[in-house]
Amino acid sequence: MDNNIKQIYQTELKRGTLILLVLSQLNEKEYGYSLLQKLVDKHVEIEAGTLYPLMRRLETQGVLTSEWVTTTSRPRKYYILSEFGRELYEYLKEEFNKMTNEVKQLVRGN
């Protein structure tokens, strides 16, 4: 099988879980680069060009709140889950677990 085709399908498979992975790491304030490093350290393959627009979109949707911290030499925008974001994260975790169980059953041939 062509590796390019594998990569395309792998990317599609990961796309659905990326939001859940990002939300899972935002119980405490994180700025973009620290979140990126945290995810990479946990073996999540994500690029800055994917993460930053996602975080801005989640903020616009009310899932994240942010604040600028200017007390350091470089001002940084910190993100954290909003109340809605915490509720959404819990909901998505439940749905992901249900879906994972369904997929496991189907893949096993049950």
N, C-alpha and C positions, 0 to 999 in steps of 0.2 A: 504494500500500500504506500502511496505517495506521502512523504513526511509533511508536505505542505497541507495536504488535506487533513491529516491527523491534527496538525497544529490548529487549523481552523475550527475543527470540532472540539478540541480541547479548550480553546478560548471560549467558545459558546457555552460549554459546560460550566466553566469557571465563572462566567459573567453573572450567572444567577446567584452565586453564593458570595460574590465580592462585597455587596452591601452588608450582608450579615457579618462577614469577617471584620469589616471596618467598624461597624457598630459595636462589636464585641470588645473592642479596644478603647472605647471612649467613655468609660465610666469615670475616668479622671481626665482633667484637662491635658490636651496634647496639641502641639503645633504641628503643622504639616510634615516637616522633615522628621520630627521625633516619632510621629505615627508611622511614617514610611519605614523608618529603621526598625521600629518595633515589629511591624508586619514581616519585613524581610528576615529579621532575626528568628521569627517563628516559621520561616520557610514558605511564606506567602509570596508568590511571584506577582509583584505589582510594580508599576513604574510611576514616577512622579506625574507624568502626563496623563495618567489614568486617575490617580488618587486625588489630585488637587481639584479638577473639575467635578469629581464625584462629591467631594466635601462641600464645595460651593453649592451644588445642586441640593444636597441634603440640608444645608443651612437655609436655602431659599424655601424649601418645603416645610421648614419648621422642625425637622428631625434633630438638627444640631443647633446649638447656640454658640456664639463666639464672642471673644473680647480681645482687644489689642492690649498687649503688655509692652510698655515703652520704657520700663525701668532698667532694662539691660542695654548693652551697646547696640544690639540689633532689635528693633521692634518686631514682635512676633504676634501672629494671630492664633489664639488658642481656641480649640473646639472642645465641646463636651455635649453629651446627649441632653436634649431637652426632656421635659416630662413626657411629651408625646413620643420622643425618640426612645425613651426607656420602655414605654408601652409597646411601641412598634417592634423594638428589639425582642422583647419577650414573646410577642405574637409570632414573629418570624422564626425564632428558635423552635417554638412548638410546631409550626408548619414544616420547617426543615426536617425535624425529627420524624414527623408523620411521613413526609415524602421519602425520606431516606429508607424508612422501613418498607414502604410500598415498592420502591425501586429494588431493594434487596430481595424481596419476595419474587418479583417478576424476573429478575436476572437469574435467580436460582431455579426458575421454572415452576414455581408454586402457583 
